[in-house]
Structure formats: C-alpha cells, structure tokens
Amino acid sequence: MVSKISKLRRKEVIMGYVFASPWLIGFSIFTVYAFISVIYYSFTDFNAFTHPNYIGLSNYVELFNHDDLFPISLYNTAYYACFSVPLGIITAFLLAELLNQKVRGLAFFRTIFYLPTVVPSVASSVLWLWIFNPNFGLLNIFLSILHLPTPLWVGSPEWAKPALILMSLWGVGGTMIIFLAGLQDVPQELYESAELDGASIMAKFMYITIPMMTPTLLYTLIMGIIGSFQVFTQAFIMTQGGPANSTLFYVLYLYRNAFQYFKMGYASAQALILLVIILILTVIVLSTSSKWVYYGGGA
C-alpha cells in the first residue's frame, strides 16, 4: 500500500514538473542564464560580434572615474523617481478614494481613469509630444488662457524632467485599481464605530483609511521605485535624452552603450549597478516598513 502511494506521489511530482517545464525552461534561459551572462560580460570588453575579452574591473573603474554621463544619468533618474513616485502614489490613492464612493456611473468613471494604462507607451509618448508642443500644444493653450507662463516643456532643460514627471501621472490607473481593491477590504465597522464617536471625514481618513492601507502603500512604493529607475520609453521617443542631457535617464544611457555603441560589457556593468541600487532602496524601504505599516494586529 505504501509502495503504491509512493509511486502515485512520484508520478504526480513528475507530471507537475512536466507541466511546469515550459516556464522552468523559459526562466532558466531568459532569467538565470541572462543574469549570469550579464555578470560575466560586465568584466569583459564585449561588442556582441567578437569573443569577449576579460578586463577585470575596468568597466566599473571607467564608469565611476571617467564617464561624465554616468553621474548625470543617475541624477536624472533619481530626480525623476523622487518626484514621480510620491506624486503617482498620492494621485492614485486620491482617485481610488473618490472612485470608492457610491455614485451613479461609477463603472464609467473607473474605466475612464484606467483606460490610459492600456494605451501603448509609444502612442502615449507621441500624444504627449503634441500636448507639450510650445506653440500649439493643448497644455500651453490652456495656460495662455489663464495668462500663465507657457514653458517650452520637453524643449527646455529646466522643464523637460518636470514635463515627463507630469506625464507619468497619465498612467496611475493601474496603481489606482490596486488601491481601490485595498479600500474595499477596509472593514466598514471601523468607519461605523468612528461615526458613533463623532469622527469627522478627515479623521476617518487619517486614522482608519491610511493605516489600513499601509500594506498596499508599501507594495506600490516598492513597485514605483523599481519602475521609476527603469524609465526609458518616454525619454527615448520624446527627447532622446535631451535637451542638454536633461532627460538622459540611466536605462536610456545603458541602451545607448549597448545598442548604439555596442559596448555590451560596459552596459552589463551599468545593469548590475542598477540592480544593486534598486536592491539597496528596496531593502531600506522594507527595513523601515515595521515602523509605519499596519497589518491588522499582525507583526
């Protein structure tokens, strides 16, 4: 009997691996092998056409000591992340709070705010190029009606990054849906008890909604940081890193080294540095989460 059970169990395990094999093969080739290759190539002089030549830490020395564009790309990316992540979270959270109310046409409004998320990034970038046009763009026309200054937006080194940060709010629909799901899990009896105690709307928001949403806020913060440090498409389509390298983001500079200059080893070193930066920031956020994330009585 035991032998039959063990054979059945072994057969189930084998069949499980068989059905999971497409994913396992894909993960092994496109993730594990690719990651190991990046580590190896980061220590080589490799142009993708010839055999890689081992050069030790030369790529890293070049990046930190002799590459003037490396710190610029890091600064631009950090600037973008510092503003786009909190603005995106706040905007998505407030939209979710509004769309969590019981009003007529709620499904329509939720669809409208989520719709930009499914628009391809290239199409969105072309659309926003028109919106940011300094001469006939929709945004400057609106500002001129209000008798406000009309910047050059992506044509100006001072306004190019703020323009892309403003554009990033276009895609908060995905985060909004996550917040909306979290809000619907907040126990209604907490609000009812607060109303009996005479709590105001703002008090309920500050002392019930926000604390109960902190696990969701933690998730969106980490994903926002990871996504913001990989910003690429907008700058590639709209500015090509200009003007005056003001939108030369880290991944765009990595792309240039890899696929325009064919410095694959150099780009691999950049990729590993980016991985370390994101890993450090994620660890910092997670290590501080115990001080501000509430898990409903859990540790």
N, C-alpha and C positions, 0 to 999 in steps of 0.2 A: 504493500500500500504506500509506504514511504517512498519506495523507488518510483512508483507511478506518479506521485505528486512531484517529486524532484524532476522527473522527465518533463512533466507538463510545465513546471515552472521554468525549466531551461528552454523549452520551446517558446514560451511566452517572451522570455528575455531576448531570444534570438530574433523572433518576429518583431519585437519592439525596435531593435537595432536596425532591422531591415527597413522598416517603415520610416525610421528617423535618418537613414543613411543619406538621402539627398541633402538634408540640412547639414548633417555632420560633414559631408564631403565639401559642400559649399563653404561652411565655416572654416574648415581646415585649409582650403585653398585661398579663399579671399580674405580671411581674417588672420589666422595663425601664421600661415606661410608669408603673407604680405607683411605682417608685423615683424617677423624675424628678418625678412629681407630688408626692411627699412633700417633696422638696427645695423645690419651688416653693411649696407650701402652707405650709411652715414659716416663710416670710417674709410670710405674709398673715394677715388676720383673716377666717377662713372658718368658717361654721357648717353647711356641706353643703346649705343651702337657698337661699342668696343668692350672688351673684357674689363671689369672693374679693377682698378689699381689701388691697393691698400696704402693709405697715407696717414693712418692713426687719427689723432685729434685735430688735424689741420683744418677740417671744415668748421669745427667748433671754435678754434682759435681765430679763424677768419671772420666768423660771424660776430664774435664778441669784441674783437680788437680792431678790425679793419673795414668792416662793412658799415658804411654810413646809413644805408637804408634800413638795416635791421632794427635799430632803436626807433626809427621813425615809424616803421610798420607796427612795432609793439605799442608805441604811444597812441597811434591812431586807433588801434584795436581796443586798447584799454579805455580810451576816451569814449568810443562807441559803446562799449559794454557798460561803463559806469552810468551812462545816461539812458540807453535804450532798455536795459533790463528792468530797473525800477519803474521807469515810465510805462513800459509794457505791462508789468505786473499790476500797477495801480489802475491803469486804464481797463485792463481785462477784468479786474476784480470789481470795479465800479459798474461796468457793463453787466457783469453777471448778477450783481445785486439788483440792478434795475430790471433785468430780464427774469428775475426770480419772483417778481410780483405778479399777482393775479389780475391781469388786464386783458382787454379784448385784443385779438390779433397777435397774441404772444408768439405763436409759431412763426408768423411772418417776420416779426422783428428779429427773432433769433436767427432765422435763415439769412436775413439781410446782413446782420453783423458777422455771421460765419462765412458768408459767400466769398469775401476776398481771400480767405485762406486757401481755397481750392483753385484760385487763379494762378496759372504758371508764373514762376518768378520772372522769367524773361518778359512775358506780357505785362506784368505789373511794373517792371522797370521802364519799359517803353512808355507806358501810360503816365508814370510819374515824371518822366523826362518832359512830356508835354505840360503837365501841371506846373513843373518848376521852371518852365521857359520864362526868362526875364521879360520878354517883350509881349507875348500873347498868352502866357500861361494862366490857367484858371486862378491859381493862388495869388499871383501879383495883381490880377484884375480885381479880385476881392479886396486886397489890401489897398489898392488905389482908390476904390470906392469909399473906404474908411479913412482916406487921407493918411495912411500909414506908409512908412518906408517900404520900398519894393527891392529886396536884395537880388543879387544875381544867382543865388542859391548854388546849384552844383557848378556854376561857372566862377565861383569865388572861393579862394582858400579859406576864408573866415566862415563862410556859410555852408560849405559842401558837407562837412560832417553833421552839423545840425539838420541839414536837409535830409540826409539819409536816416538820421535818428527819427525825425518826424515821419518819414516814410515807413519805418519799422512798425509804427502803430497801426498801419493798414492791416497787418497780419496777426492781430491779437485774438482773432476769433477762435483759434484752437485752444489757447490758454483760457479764454472766456468759457468755453464748453467744460473744461476741467474744473474751473471754479464753480460753474453752475451745478455740476454734479456734486461737488463738495457741499455747496449751500443747501442742497436738497436733503443732505444727510444730517444736517444740524437738527437735533431734537427740538420739536416745536414746543414741548412742555417747558423748556428753558425760557422761551420768549413769553409764554403764558404766565409763568411764575414771576418774571420780571415786570410784566404789566400789572399784576396784582400788587406788586411792591411800588408801583408808580414810576417805573423807569421810563425815561424818555427814549425816543427813537435812536438818538446818538449814543446814549448809554448802552442800549441793547447791542448796537453795532460794535462799540468799543470793547465791551466786557463779555459778550456772548459770541457774536459772529466772528470777530477776528481771532480770539483764542481757539475756537473750534475749527477754524480754517487754517491754523498754522501748519499742520502736516501737508496740506495741499500747497501752501505758500512755500514750504521748504522744497517740495518737488519742483514747482515751477521756477523757483530761484536757481536751483542747480541746472535744470534744463536750459534756462535762459542764459546762464553764464556759458555753458558749453556751446549753445547756438551762436551767441554773440561773438565768441572768439573764432568762429568759423565763417563769419560773414564774408561773402565772396561775390555772389551773382550781381547784386545791385551795383557795386563798385565796378565790376568788370564790364557790365553793359552800359552804365550811365556815365562813368568818369574815367575809366581805365587807370584809376589811381591818382588822377589829377584833380584839380589844378595844383601844381607845385607839390605833388606827392601828399596832398592833404587828405586823400582818401586811399592811400596805399595801405590797405589792411594786410595783416600778417599772411592770411591764406592767399591773397592776391599776389603778394610778393613771392610766396612759395611757388605758386603756379607759374609765375614768370621764370623763376630759376629752373623749374623742372621742364616746362614745355615750350618755353621760348628760347632760353639759353642752353637747354639740355644739360644742366648741371644737376643731375639726378642725385648724386651723392650729397651735394650741398643742400638740396631740397629735402633730402631724407633727414639730415641733421636738423633742419628747421622743423620738420614734422615731429621729431622726437622732443625738441624743446617745447613745442606747443603742447604735446601730450603731458609733459611734466608740469607746465604752467596750469593747465586745466585740472590736473590731478591735485596739485597743491591747493588751488582755490576750492575744489570740491571737498577736500579733507578739512580745510578751515571752516567751511560752512557747516559740514556735518559735525565737527567737533564742538561748535558753538550752539548747535541746534538744541541741546538739552536745556539751555537757559531760556529759550523762547518758544519752543514747540511743545504744545499740549496734546497729549494722546488720550484724553478722556479717562485719566486715572492710571494709565499705564506708564511705565518708566520710559 
